[in-house]
Amino acid sequence: MSKKQHTSEITEFFKELDETIKPDSPSRQAEKQKYTEINEKRDNPDYAEKDSKLWEGF
């Protein structure tokens, strides 16, 4: 006898939303890139920062 797993209403909503939104949209790609960079900075102490003119001279 197998039981069907219960999924909440909000989980079903998010599944439907994820299917309707393009998973490879530019905004999603930008978010993925941002978090990849954040994770790289966090996990790699030797991460080379990009040069920024904003902090030049400090």
C-alpha positions, 0 to 999 in steps of 0.5 A, a space after each residue: 500500500 503506497 501513500 500519495 505524498 501531500 503537497 501544500 497549496 503554496 508548493 503547487 503555486 510555486 511549481 506552476 509559477 516556475 513552469 510559466 516563467 522562462 527558466 532561462 530569462 535574462 533576469 534569472 541568468 543575472 541572479 544565477 551569475 550573482 549568486 555564483 560570484 557570491 558563493 565563489 567569494 565566500 568559498 575561495 579566500 584567494 578570489 581575485 576581486 574585479 578592479 573598481 575605480 570607485 575604491 581607487 586611492 583608499 
